[in-house]
Amino acid sequence: MSRFVRSSKYRHVFGKEAKIEQQVDNVNVSRNAWDSNYIAANNTFWAVCWETAGGGSVGVVPQSLTGKLPQQGFPLITGHKSAVLDIDFNPFNDHLLATVSEDCYVKLWNIPDGGLKENINDAVQTLQGHRRKIGTAKFHPTASNVLCTSSQDYTIKLWDIETGQCLVTLDGPTDII
């Protein structure tokens, strides 16, 4: 009987955690159960679905900010009435963020230069058309102003975010996307 040891070029590689000055602390990630991304990032900001007492919130943090975030008074996007389930940044505009929620709305937010200074409640655009909670949002990687969403109503919608119109509705999946 021969012994075979699988060789790996990574078996002697060990990771090192970042120094405290390079970390971000006090991030309250949402605990809502959905199979989607709770964090999104681009070259300017990173955003996370934020855990709050009522409604859905999103924290947006500039990439340059490190250290401990304030426990109280950290500015958030707070325009949804229910939990935010997915977020995505527009690949053509670093300051445009899409959020989807259990309240059946898709909302687009304009993030000011330097990040949020106060809570934002009013969306730049609100897209309505799904009948049940929306679980995923994804911008088209090569076509500007096209957003795809999927919902528990078993539909997939393609939106023109400039006009706010639903371009295509796909009915047919028999399970949640």
C-alpha positions in Angstrom: 0.0 0.0 0.0 1.5 3.3 -1.0 1.1 6.6 0.8 0.2 9.5 -1.4 0.3 13.0 0.0 -1.3 15.6 -2.1 1.2 18.4 -2.5 0.0 22.0 -2.5 1.9 25.1 -3.2 -0.2 26.9 -0.5 0.3 24.5 2.4 3.0 26.8 4.0 1.2 30.1 3.4 -0.3 31.9 6.4 -2.4 35.0 6.4 -1.8 38.0 8.6 -4.6 40.2 9.8 -4.5 43.9 9.0 -3.3 46.3 11.6 -5.9 48.2 13.7 -5.2 51.4 11.8 -6.2 49.6 8.5 -9.4 48.0 9.8 -13.0 49.2 10.0 -14.8 48.5 13.3 -18.4 48.9 14.5 -20.1 47.7 11.3 -23.6 46.5 12.0 -24.3 43.9 9.3 -27.9 43.0 8.8 -29.0 39.5 9.9 -31.9 39.2 7.5 -32.0 35.8 5.8 -31.7 36.0 2.1 -29.3 34.6 -0.4 -27.8 37.8 -1.7 -24.9 40.1 -1.2 -24.9 42.2 1.9 -21.9 44.3 0.9 -21.0 46.0 -2.4 -18.0 48.1 -3.3 -16.5 50.2 -6.0 -13.4 52.4 -6.3 -14.9 55.2 -4.1 -17.2 53.6 -1.5 -18.3 50.4 0.1 -21.8 49.8 1.3 -23.4 47.3 3.6 -26.9 46.4 4.6 -27.1 47.8 8.1 -28.9 46.4 11.1 -31.3 48.9 12.6 -34.3 48.7 14.9 -37.0 49.6 12.3 -37.0 49.6 8.6 -34.1 49.0 6.3 -30.8 50.9 6.3 -27.6 50.9 4.3 -24.3 52.2 5.5 -22.0 53.8 2.9 -18.4 54.3 3.8 -15.6 56.0 1.8 -12.8 53.6 0.8 -10.3 55.9 2.5 -12.0 55.8 5.9 -10.5 53.3 8.5 -10.8 52.9 12.2 -13.8 52.7 14.5 -17.1 53.9 13.2 -19.2 55.8 15.7 -21.7 53.6 17.6 -24.4 56.3 17.5 -25.0 59.0 14.9 -23.4 57.2 11.9 -25.2 58.6 8.8 -27.2 55.9 6.9 -29.5 55.6 3.9 -32.9 55.0 5.6 -35.5 55.3 2.9 -37.0 51.7 3.0 -39.8 50.7 5.3 -38.6 47.1 5.5 -35.3 45.3 5.5 -32.9 45.9 2.7 -32.0 42.6 1.0 -29.5 43.5 -1.7 -27.4 46.4 -2.9 -25.3 47.2 -6.0 -23.3 50.1 -7.3 -23.7 51.4 -10.8 -20.5 50.4 -12.8 -20.7 53.7 -14.8 -21.3 56.0 -11.8 -19.5 55.5 -8.5 -22.0 57.6 -6.7 -25.2 55.7 -7.7 -26.4 52.9 -5.5 -29.4 50.6 -6.0 -31.1 49.0 -3.1 -34.0 46.4 -3.0 -36.1 45.6 0.0 -38.9 43.5 1.5 -41.2 46.5 0.9 -41.3 45.7 -2.8 -39.4 48.8 -4.0 -36.2 49.3 -5.9 -34.6 52.6 -4.9 -31.7 54.5 -6.4 -29.5 56.7 -4.2 -27.0 59.4 -5.1 -24.1 59.4 -2.7 -22.5 62.8 -2.2 -18.8 63.4 -2.6 -16.9 62.4 0.5 -19.7 60.0 1.7 -22.8 60.6 3.8 -22.8 63.5 6.2 -26.4 62.9 7.4 -29.1 60.4 6.9 -30.7 60.2 3.4 -34.4 59.4 3.2 -35.3 60.5 -0.3 -34.3 58.4 -3.2 -33.3 59.8 -6.6 -35.5 57.2 -8.3 -38.1 54.7 -7.0 -39.0 51.7 -9.2 -42.2 49.9 -8.5 -43.6 46.8 -10.2 -42.8 43.7 -8.2 -45.7 42.3 -6.1 -43.6 40.6 -3.4 -40.3 41.3 -1.7 -37.3 41.8 -4.0 -34.2 39.8 -3.2 -31.6 40.7 -5.8 -30.4 43.7 -7.8 -27.6 43.7 -10.3 -26.5 46.5 -12.7 -25.7 45.4 -16.3 -21.9 45.4 -16.5 -21.7 46.9 -20.1 -25.0 48.7 -20.8 -25.4 52.0 -19.0 -28.6 52.6 -16.9 -29.9 49.0 -17.0 -30.8 47.3 -13.8 -32.0 43.7 -13.2 -34.1 42.7 -10.2 -35.7 39.4 -9.1 -38.4 38.9 -6.6 -40.4 36.3 -4.7 -43.2 36.8 -7.2 -41.1 34.6 -9.5 -40.4 37.4 -12.0 -37.2 39.0 -13.3 -37.4 42.6 -14.4 -35.0 44.7 -16.5 -35.3 48.4 -15.7 -34.2 51.6 -17.5 -33.2 53.6 -14.5 -33.1 56.9 -16.3 -36.8 56.8 -17.2 -37.9 54.5 -14.4 -39.7 52.2 -16.8 -39.6 48.4 -16.7 -38.3 47.3 -20.1 -38.8 43.5 -19.8 -40.6 41.3 -17.4 -39.6 37.6 -17.5 -42.2 35.2 -16.0 -41.3 31.6 -15.9 -39.0 30.7 -13.2 -40.7 28.2 -10.8 -38.5 29.0 -7.9 -36.8 32.1 -6.3 -33.9 33.4 -8.2 
